[in-house]
Each structure stands twice: as C-alpha cells, then as structure tokens.
C-alpha cells in the first residue's frame, strides 16, 4: 500500500529555510541557507509530524542540500536527533543532493555521531531525480 501524505511543511528565518513533504514513500526535504538552533528545532518538530503520519513500514529520505551553506554546532546536535528519529521510524535509505563541501562534511560528521561510519559516496547525487531513483531502487528490495 502506498502512503500519500499531502502535508507540506516549510519555515524560514533570516538565515535559512526548508520545505518538507512526504509522497510515494519518500520524505523530501529541501534546505537552503544556514541553519541555526531555532530553525533546526522547527525542522525537527515538523519532521516529527511527518514521520509519525507515515504508515509505510519502509520509506526513504531525500535531502536536497544544494542551497544549504552550513549549520551551527547547536543546530547540528538537534539535527542528529532528527536523523535518529527517522532511523527508528523506518527510514531504510537516505540520499542527498549536495554541492557545498561544508554541508557534506557536516552531514557526514552528524552521521558519524550516530555510529554510521559508511561513506556517503553512493548516496550523494547531482540532481534530485538520481537521488529519488536510488531510494526507490533500495525500497524495491523490501517489497514482497
């Protein structure tokens, strides 16, 4: 059964912004600018709302960070909690569109904080379509 959640969450402050939706087994988040503590907390609050509305057992996360600059250390710590939430709620695969080295470094660092030491080489794409196809291919392995 495919879950469709029509909700879209978005928020912005003077430093950064995000939009977040869930559709066809993929939680999609587009992040722009810089993330401070307050924006990161709002992101995780909205993430929680979407994650708890997902009825799928297996789903994926697509993070579009093409316009993301960086996150403060406080924001990173909050976002790590968001990653933990996704993992425990059934997120089987994540993929990213990143073109800023600092954003990729910070994401890799956050993953290491959770004990995920695997490199992200096969999870970073030049466009959202490639990332989406990667996620769908992995999710297909869970279909019976």
mmCIF file of the C-alpha atoms, coordinates in Angstrom:
data_MODEL
# 
_entry.id   MODEL 
# 
loop_
_atom_site.group_PDB 
_atom_site.id 
_atom_site.type_symbol 
_atom_site.label_atom_id 
_atom_site.label_alt_id 
_atom_site.label_comp_id 
_atom_site.label_asym_id 
_atom_site.label_entity_id 
_atom_site.label_seq_id 
_atom_site.pdbx_PDB_ins_code 
_atom_site.Cartn_x 
_atom_site.Cartn_y 
_atom_site.Cartn_z 
_atom_site.occupancy 
_atom_site.B_iso_or_equiv 
_atom_site.pdbx_formal_charge 
_atom_site.auth_seq_id 
_atom_site.auth_comp_id 
_atom_site.auth_asym_id 
_atom_site.auth_atom_id 
_atom_site.pdbx_PDB_model_num 
ATOM 1   C CA . UNK A 1 1   ? 0.000  0.000  0.000  1.00 0.00 ? 1   UNK A CA 1 
ATOM 2   C CA . UNK A 1 2   ? 1.437  3.368  -0.977 1.00 0.00 ? 2   UNK A CA 1 
ATOM 3   C CA . UNK A 1 3   ? 1.019  6.153  1.540  1.00 0.00 ? 3   UNK A CA 1 
ATOM 4   C CA . UNK A 1 4   ? 0.394  9.680  0.337  1.00 0.00 ? 4   UNK A CA 1 
ATOM 5   C CA . UNK A 1 5   ? 0.693  12.469 2.874  1.00 0.00 ? 5   UNK A CA 1 
ATOM 6   C CA . UNK A 1 6   ? -0.423 15.743 1.299  1.00 0.00 ? 6   UNK A CA 1 
ATOM 7   C CA . UNK A 1 7   ? 1.125  17.794 4.057  1.00 0.00 ? 7   UNK A CA 1 
ATOM 8   C CA . UNK A 1 8   ? 3.865  20.206 3.295  1.00 0.00 ? 8   UNK A CA 1 
ATOM 9   C CA . UNK A 1 9   ? 5.808  21.956 5.987  1.00 0.00 ? 9   UNK A CA 1 
ATOM 10  C CA . UNK A 1 10  ? 8.023  24.947 5.483  1.00 0.00 ? 10  UNK A CA 1 
ATOM 11  C CA . UNK A 1 11  ? 9.655  27.582 7.578  1.00 0.00 ? 11  UNK A CA 1 
ATOM 12  C CA . UNK A 1 12  ? 12.232 30.295 7.182  1.00 0.00 ? 12  UNK A CA 1 
ATOM 13  C CA . UNK A 1 13  ? 14.144 32.768 9.226  1.00 0.00 ? 13  UNK A CA 1 
ATOM 14  C CA . UNK A 1 14  ? 16.567 35.436 8.076  1.00 0.00 ? 14  UNK A CA 1 
ATOM 15  C CA . UNK A 1 15  ? 19.403 32.921 7.660  1.00 0.00 ? 15  UNK A CA 1 
ATOM 16  C CA . UNK A 1 16  ? 17.820 29.838 6.126  1.00 0.00 ? 16  UNK A CA 1 
ATOM 17  C CA . UNK A 1 17  ? 14.699 27.943 5.152  1.00 0.00 ? 17  UNK A CA 1 
ATOM 18  C CA . UNK A 1 18  ? 13.284 24.499 4.409  1.00 0.00 ? 18  UNK A CA 1 
ATOM 19  C CA . UNK A 1 19  ? 10.333 22.755 2.829  1.00 0.00 ? 19  UNK A CA 1 
ATOM 20  C CA . UNK A 1 20  ? 9.402  19.182 3.640  1.00 0.00 ? 20  UNK A CA 1 
ATOM 21  C CA . UNK A 1 21  ? 6.885  16.769 2.093  1.00 0.00 ? 21  UNK A CA 1 
ATOM 22  C CA . UNK A 1 22  ? 6.176  13.050 2.062  1.00 0.00 ? 22  UNK A CA 1 
ATOM 23  C CA . UNK A 1 23  ? 4.971  11.419 -1.114 1.00 0.00 ? 23  UNK A CA 1 
ATOM 24  C CA . UNK A 1 24  ? 5.246  7.959  -2.640 1.00 0.00 ? 24  UNK A CA 1 
ATOM 25  C CA . UNK A 1 25  ? 7.417  6.527  0.157  1.00 0.00 ? 25  UNK A CA 1 
ATOM 26  C CA . UNK A 1 26  ? 9.950  9.386  0.098  1.00 0.00 ? 26  UNK A CA 1 
ATOM 27  C CA . UNK A 1 27  ? 10.302 12.128 2.671  1.00 0.00 ? 27  UNK A CA 1 
ATOM 28  C CA . UNK A 1 28  ? 11.726 15.054 0.703  1.00 0.00 ? 28  UNK A CA 1 
ATOM 29  C CA . UNK A 1 29  ? 13.397 17.995 2.438  1.00 0.00 ? 29  UNK A CA 1 
ATOM 30  C CA . UNK A 1 30  ? 14.894 20.988 0.649  1.00 0.00 ? 30  UNK A CA 1 
ATOM 31  C CA . UNK A 1 31  ? 17.166 23.071 2.844  1.00 0.00 ? 31  UNK A CA 1 
ATOM 32  C CA . UNK A 1 32  ? 18.551 26.500 1.974  1.00 0.00 ? 32  UNK A CA 1 
ATOM 33  C CA . UNK A 1 33  ? 20.941 28.904 3.652  1.00 0.00 ? 33  UNK A CA 1 
ATOM 34  C CA . UNK A 1 34  ? 22.326 28.409 7.143  1.00 0.00 ? 34  UNK A CA 1 
ATOM 35  C CA . UNK A 1 35  ? 20.681 26.500 9.977  1.00 0.00 ? 35  UNK A CA 1 
ATOM 36  C CA . UNK A 1 36  ? 20.764 27.912 13.475 1.00 0.00 ? 36  UNK A CA 1 
ATOM 37  C CA . UNK A 1 37  ? 19.342 26.384 16.636 1.00 0.00 ? 37  UNK A CA 1 
ATOM 38  C CA . UNK A 1 38  ? 15.785 27.730 16.210 1.00 0.00 ? 38  UNK A CA 1 
ATOM 39  C CA . UNK A 1 39  ? 15.422 26.729 12.559 1.00 0.00 ? 39  UNK A CA 1 
ATOM 40  C CA . UNK A 1 40  ? 16.840 23.278 13.295 1.00 0.00 ? 40  UNK A CA 1 
ATOM 41  C CA . UNK A 1 41  ? 14.359 22.810 16.148 1.00 0.00 ? 41  UNK A CA 1 
ATOM 42  C CA . UNK A 1 42  ? 11.432 23.843 13.930 1.00 0.00 ? 42  UNK A CA 1 
ATOM 43  C CA . UNK A 1 43  ? 12.701 21.472 11.204 1.00 0.00 ? 43  UNK A CA 1 
ATOM 44  C CA . UNK A 1 44  ? 12.783 18.577 13.673 1.00 0.00 ? 44  UNK A CA 1 
ATOM 45  C CA . UNK A 1 45  ? 9.337  19.462 15.039 1.00 0.00 ? 45  UNK A CA 1 
ATOM 46  C CA . UNK A 1 46  ? 7.903  19.322 11.503 1.00 0.00 ? 46  UNK A CA 1 
ATOM 47  C CA . UNK A 1 47  ? 9.917  16.188 10.749 1.00 0.00 ? 47  UNK A CA 1 
ATOM 48  C CA . UNK A 1 48  ? 8.305  14.551 13.764 1.00 0.00 ? 48  UNK A CA 1 
ATOM 49  C CA . UNK A 1 49  ? 4.818  15.437 12.471 1.00 0.00 ? 49  UNK A CA 1 
ATOM 50  C CA . UNK A 1 50  ? 5.502  13.876 9.089  1.00 0.00 ? 50  UNK A CA 1 
ATOM 51  C CA . UNK A 1 51  ? 7.339  10.820 10.400 1.00 0.00 ? 51  UNK A CA 1 
ATOM 52  C CA . UNK A 1 52  ? 4.513  9.938  12.783 1.00 0.00 ? 52  UNK A CA 1 
ATOM 53  C CA . UNK A 1 53  ? 1.975  10.239 9.957  1.00 0.00 ? 53  UNK A CA 1 
ATOM 54  C CA . UNK A 1 54  ? 3.826  7.746  7.738  1.00 0.00 ? 54  UNK A CA 1 
ATOM 55  C CA . UNK A 1 55  ? 2.033  4.426  7.533  1.00 0.00 ? 55  UNK A CA 1 
ATOM 56  C CA . UNK A 1 56  ? 4.664  2.741  5.382  1.00 0.00 ? 56  UNK A CA 1 
ATOM 57  C CA . UNK A 1 57  ? 6.951  0.268  7.092  1.00 0.00 ? 57  UNK A CA 1 
ATOM 58  C CA . UNK A 1 58  ? 9.840  1.086  4.745  1.00 0.00 ? 58  UNK A CA 1 
ATOM 59  C CA . UNK A 1 59  ? 10.494 4.542  3.350  1.00 0.00 ? 59  UNK A CA 1 
ATOM 60  C CA . UNK A 1 60  ? 13.372 6.791  2.337  1.00 0.00 ? 60  UNK A CA 1 
ATOM 61  C CA . UNK A 1 61  ? 14.690 10.291 2.935  1.00 0.00 ? 61  UNK A CA 1 
ATOM 62  C CA . UNK A 1 62  ? 15.861 12.633 0.178  1.00 0.00 ? 62  UNK A CA 1 
ATOM 63  C CA . UNK A 1 63  ? 17.731 15.700 1.394  1.00 0.00 ? 63  UNK A CA 1 
ATOM 64  C CA . UNK A 1 64  ? 18.206 18.442 -1.195 1.00 0.00 ? 64  UNK A CA 1 
ATOM 65  C CA . UNK A 1 65  ? 21.038 20.498 0.232  1.00 0.00 ? 65  UNK A CA 1 
ATOM 66  C CA . UNK A 1 66  ? 22.080 22.260 -2.984 1.00 0.00 ? 66  UNK A CA 1 
ATOM 67  C CA . UNK A 1 67  ? 21.426 25.660 -1.421 1.00 0.00 ? 67  UNK A CA 1 
ATOM 68  C CA . UNK A 1 68  ? 22.475 24.741 2.113  1.00 0.00 ? 68  UNK A CA 1 
ATOM 69  C CA . UNK A 1 69  ? 25.506 26.582 3.405  1.00 0.00 ? 69  UNK A CA 1 
ATOM 70  C CA . UNK A 1 70  ? 26.120 25.196 6.902  1.00 0.00 ? 70  UNK A CA 1 
ATOM 71  C CA . UNK A 1 71  ? 24.661 24.552 10.351 1.00 0.00 ? 71  UNK A CA 1 
ATOM 72  C CA . UNK A 1 72  ? 25.809 25.827 13.719 1.00 0.00 ? 72  UNK A CA 1 
ATOM 73  C CA . UNK A 1 73  ? 27.102 23.208 16.182 1.00 0.00 ? 73  UNK A CA 1 
ATOM 74  C CA . UNK A 1 74  ? 23.886 23.567 18.212 1.00 0.00 ? 74  UNK A CA 1 
ATOM 75  C CA . UNK A 1 75  ? 21.783 23.058 15.088 1.00 0.00 ? 75  UNK A CA 1 
ATOM 76  C CA . UNK A 1 76  ? 23.843 20.002 14.126 1.00 0.00 ? 76  UNK A CA 1 
ATOM 77  C CA . UNK A 1 77  ? 23.161 18.407 17.504 1.00 0.00 ? 77  UNK A CA 1 
ATOM 78  C CA . UNK A 1 78  ? 19.423 18.978 17.069 1.00 0.00 ? 78  UNK A CA 1 
ATOM 79  C CA . UNK A 1 79  ? 19.502 17.612 13.509 1.00 0.00 ? 79  UNK A CA 1 
ATOM 80  C CA . UNK A 1 80  ? 21.285 14.474 14.738 1.00 0.00 ? 80  UNK A CA 1 
ATOM 81  C CA . UNK A 1 81  ? 18.211 13.807 16.860 1.00 0.00 ? 81  UNK A CA 1 
ATOM 82  C CA . UNK A 1 82  ? 16.108 14.163 13.699 1.00 0.00 ? 82  UNK A CA 1 
ATOM 83  C CA . UNK A 1 83  ? 18.253 11.588 11.922 1.00 0.00 ? 83  UNK A CA 1 
ATOM 84  C CA . UNK A 1 84  ? 17.817 9.214  14.876 1.00 0.00 ? 84  UNK A CA 1 
ATOM 85  C CA . UNK A 1 85  ? 14.058 9.695  14.703 1.00 0.00 ? 85  UNK A CA 1 
ATOM 86  C CA . UNK A 1 86  ? 13.993 8.809  11.010 1.00 0.00 ? 86  UNK A CA 1 
ATOM 87  C CA . UNK A 1 87  ? 16.061 5.671  11.521 1.00 0.00 ? 87  UNK A CA 1 
ATOM 88  C CA . UNK A 1 88  ? 13.885 4.370  14.356 1.00 0.00 ? 88  UNK A CA 1 
ATOM 89  C CA . UNK A 1 89  ? 10.682 5.188  12.424 1.00 0.00 ? 89  UNK A CA 1 
ATOM 90  C CA . UNK A 1 90  ? 11.514 3.011  9.404  1.00 0.00 ? 90  UNK A CA 1 
ATOM 91  C CA . UNK A 1 91  ? 13.726 5.092  7.146  1.00 0.00 ? 91  UNK A CA 1 
ATOM 92  C CA . UNK A 1 92  ? 15.651 2.436  5.238  1.00 0.00 ? 92  UNK A CA 1 
ATOM 93  C CA . UNK A 1 93  ? 17.664 4.624  2.872  1.00 0.00 ? 93  UNK A CA 1 
ATOM 94  C CA . UNK A 1 94  ? 18.772 8.205  2.553  1.00 0.00 ? 94  UNK A CA 1 
ATOM 95  C CA . UNK A 1 95  ? 20.165 10.109 -0.397 1.00 0.00 ? 95  UNK A CA 1 
ATOM 96  C CA . UNK A 1 96  ? 21.294 13.682 -0.880 1.00 0.00 ? 96  UNK A CA 1 
ATOM 97  C CA . UNK A 1 97  ? 21.840 16.340 -3.476 1.00 0.00 ? 97  UNK A CA 1 
ATOM 98  C CA . UNK A 1 98  ? 24.766 18.401 -2.232 1.00 0.00 ? 98  UNK A CA 1 
ATOM 99  C CA . UNK A 1 99  ? 27.055 20.863 -3.964 1.00 0.00 ? 99  UNK A CA 1 
ATOM 100 C CA . UNK A 1 100 ? 28.628 22.624 -0.969 1.00 0.00 ? 100 UNK A CA 1 
ATOM 101 C CA . UNK A 1 101 ? 31.564 20.817 0.628  1.00 0.00 ? 101 UNK A CA 1 
ATOM 102 C CA . UNK A 1 102 ? 30.826 22.217 4.103  1.00 0.00 ? 102 UNK A CA 1 
ATOM 103 C CA . UNK A 1 103 ? 27.261 20.853 4.058  1.00 0.00 ? 103 UNK A CA 1 
ATOM 104 C CA . UNK A 1 104 ? 28.510 17.416 3.017  1.00 0.00 ? 104 UNK A CA 1 
ATOM 105 C CA . UNK A 1 105 ? 31.199 17.459 5.699  1.00 0.00 ? 105 UNK A CA 1 
ATOM 106 C CA . UNK A 1 106 ? 28.703 18.442 8.390  1.00 0.00 ? 106 UNK A CA 1 
ATOM 107 C CA . UNK A 1 107 ? 26.238 15.760 7.302  1.00 0.00 ? 107 UNK A CA 1 
ATOM 108 C CA . UNK A 1 108 ? 28.987 13.148 7.321  1.00 0.00 ? 108 UNK A CA 1 
ATOM 109 C CA . UNK A 1 109 ? 30.037 14.315 10.781 1.00 0.00 ? 109 UNK A CA 1 
ATOM 110 C CA . UNK A 1 110 ? 26.452 14.083 12.085 1.00 0.00 ? 110 UNK A CA 1 
ATOM 111 C CA . UNK A 1 111 ? 26.154 10.540 10.731 1.00 0.00 ? 111 UNK A CA 1 
ATOM 112 C CA . UNK A 1 112 ? 29.399 9.565  12.480 1.00 0.00 ? 112 UNK A CA 1 
ATOM 113 C CA . UNK A 1 113 ? 27.937 10.875 15.746 1.00 0.00 ? 113 UNK A CA 1 
ATOM 114 C CA . UNK A 1 114 ? 25.250 8.198  15.297 1.00 0.00 ? 114 UNK A CA 1 
ATOM 115 C CA . UNK A 1 115 ? 27.774 5.472  14.584 1.00 0.00 ? 115 UNK A CA 1 
ATOM 116 C CA . UNK A 1 116 ? 27.206 5.493  10.822 1.00 0.00 ? 116 UNK A CA 1 
ATOM 117 C CA . UNK A 1 117 ? 30.757 5.236  9.546  1.00 0.00 ? 117 UNK A CA 1 
ATOM 118 C CA . UNK A 1 118 ? 29.897 4.253  5.980  1.00 0.00 ? 118 UNK A CA 1 
ATOM 119 C CA . UNK A 1 119 ? 30.985 6.868  3.445  1.00 0.00 ? 119 UNK A CA 1 
ATOM 120 C CA . UNK A 1 120 ? 28.241 8.693  1.595  1.00 0.00 ? 120 UNK A CA 1 
ATOM 121 C CA . UNK A 1 121 ? 29.837 8.302  -1.843 1.00 0.00 ? 121 UNK A CA 1 
ATOM 122 C CA . UNK A 1 122 ? 26.970 6.251  -3.268 1.00 0.00 ? 122 UNK A CA 1 
ATOM 123 C CA . UNK A 1 123 ? 24.311 8.433  -1.608 1.00 0.00 ? 123 UNK A CA 1 
ATOM 124 C CA . UNK A 1 124 ? 25.237 11.866 -2.996 1.00 0.00 ? 124 UNK A CA 1 
ATOM 125 C CA . UNK A 1 125 ? 23.827 12.835 -6.373 1.00 0.00 ? 125 UNK A CA 1 
ATOM 126 C CA . UNK A 1 126 ? 23.987 15.758 -8.772 1.00 0.00 ? 126 UNK A CA 1 
ATOM 127 C CA . UNK A 1 127 ? 20.196 16.015 -9.087 1.00 0.00 ? 127 UNK A CA 1 
ATOM 128 C CA . UNK A 1 128 ? 17.055 15.016 -7.231 1.00 0.00 ? 128 UNK A CA 1 
ATOM 129 C CA . UNK A 1 129 ? 15.926 12.569 -9.915 1.00 0.00 ? 129 UNK A CA 1 
ATOM 130 C CA . UNK A 1 130 ? 19.074 10.449 -9.491 1.00 0.00 ? 130 UNK A CA 1 
ATOM 131 C CA . UNK A 1 131 ? 18.684 10.514 -5.705 1.00 0.00 ? 131 UNK A CA 1 
ATOM 132 C CA . UNK A 1 132 ? 15.000 9.597  -5.968 1.00 0.00 ? 132 UNK A CA 1 
ATOM 133 C CA . UNK A 1 133 ? 15.722 6.667  -8.282 1.00 0.00 ? 133 UNK A CA 1 
ATOM 134 C CA . UNK A 1 134 ? 18.423 5.402  -5.899 1.00 0.00 ? 134 UNK A CA 1 
ATOM 135 C CA . UNK A 1 135 ? 15.931 5.478  -2.999 1.00 0.00 ? 135 UNK A CA 1 
ATOM 136 C CA . UNK A 1 136 ? 13.208 3.717  -4.991 1.00 0.00 ? 136 UNK A CA 1 
ATOM 137 C CA . UNK A 1 137 ? 15.652 1.000  -6.081 1.00 0.00 ? 137 UNK A CA 1 
ATOM 138 C CA . UNK A 1 138 ? 16.619 0.310  -2.467 1.00 0.00 ? 138 UNK A CA 1 
ATOM 139 C CA . UNK A 1 139 ? 12.990 0.354  -1.297 1.00 0.00 ? 139 UNK A CA 1 
ATOM 140 C CA . UNK A 1 140 ? 12.070 -2.148 -4.023 1.00 0.00 ? 140 UNK A CA 1 
ATOM 141 C CA . UNK A 1 141 ? 14.179 -4.716 -2.154 1.00 0.00 ? 141 UNK A CA 1 
ATOM 142 C CA . UNK A 1 142 ? 11.660 -4.621 0.698  1.00 0.00 ? 142 UNK A CA 1 
ATOM 143 C CA . UNK A 1 143 ? 8.642  -5.376 -1.475 1.00 0.00 ? 143 UNK A CA 1 
ATOM 144 C CA . UNK A 1 144 ? 7.417  -8.939 -1.328 1.00 0.00 ? 144 UNK A CA 1 
# 
